[in-house]
């Protein structure tokens, strides 16, 4: 192999590296294992199709996909994302198309069959978590209020109850490990009760926290990695709150009320959704910080 060929070979190996956290997320799940085996070939195929110069994949927090910065042949700086098969992220492409750059990154191209996205790159790309949490509250509330719209044809999204039913089944399978069965069952009851259809549902991001909001040039902040479902606005408060557990521990009621007020949603529904997730969301440790916080809310 000549030196040029060796160089291209080594570069290909570098950019198709599979981050360890992604390998671990796929382990033991046949559908994901099969996807992971095909991933290096698919990356190379998309690199050629979209004429991309790829950089090494990000290996930080991205646990549900392979994501790397890239440069197009015209010099545009973009992001290539290939989503791992998982229920929550199935509609990311349609969600981003629905929002069409309104508070979110834009889709520049896509291969829906392979859940592959060519995305606008946020620059400088620093995460909102660099700011103090009270400032994060204001930014995230503003973004959510812009995202909350009722989808209409041709867009069709799953109800939030689909995701909650999936979580509930997973939690029930873990029943032998529950440390507080009464608390978990109350959380499961709330999942059902709170997701009853009211007619006022909107498209939710469901996974919006400070790590999924990046500094950009087109707007001060843009949302990445939404997991769209149609449901109750109050639910969308929970992901950010669950990423602020220190504040919840020290000022639980005040923290929930402040964020609910910024969102202009009922703080009692935010409290109940937060309790449900803390008590009954699937996990490996049923005697953790989430359970302790759930007891404080219950």
C-alpha positions, 0 to 999 in steps of 0.5 A: 500500500503506498503512502497516500493510500495508507493515509486515506486508510488511517483517516477512514479508520479515525472518522469511523471510530465507534465511541465506547459509550455508543458500543455500550448502548447497543450491547445486548440489543439485537437491532442495535447490534446489527445497526452498529455492525453496518455503521462504518460502511454507512458512514463511508457511503454518506461521506461519499454521497454528500461529499464530506470531509469528516472529522472524528466523532464527538464522544462526549454526551451523544449516547444515542447516535454517531455524531461528527463535525464535517465540511462539505465540498463548498466549505460549509461546516455541518454535522453528520448524525446517524441515530441509533435505533431507539423508540424515543428518537424515531421522529427526530427528522420529522420534528426538525422538518416541522420546526424548520429552524425555528429555535432548532438546528436546520436539516440540510439533507437526510436519509430517512431510511438510515436515520441519517441527518446532515445538519446545520452546525452550531458555532461556537457550539458551547452548551447552555450548561456553561451558564448558571442554572437560573439563566438556563431556566430563562433560555430553555423556557423561551425555546420551549414556548417557541417550539410548542405548536400543534402539528397539522398534515402532512406531519404526524407524530406519536402521542406522549403516551406511547413513550410512557407505556414503553417506559412503564413496561420496562419499569414493571419488568424491574419490579423485583428490584424496586426499593419502594413499590408504593412510590413506583406504582404511584409514578406509573399511575401518574404516567397514565393519568397525566397523559389522558388526551385533552385536545390541547396537546402540542409537539414537545421536545421531551429531551430539552435540557442545557446540554441540548442547547448550543450557542450559534450564529443564526440565533443566540441558542439553538436546540439539538437532539429533540425527541418529538411526541405530542402531549401536555406542555407541562411534561416538557418542563421535566427534563431540564428540572431533572438535570438540576437535581441539586436545586431540586434537593435544596429548594424543590417547590420553589424551583418547580414553581419558578420554571413553571411560571417562566413556561406559563404552565400549571406548576402543579402539573409540572410537579406531578410529571416530575414526581412520576418521572422520579418515581417510575422512569426506568433505571438500574438503581431503584434506591438512587437520588431520583427515588429520594427526590420522589419521596420529597415530592410524594 
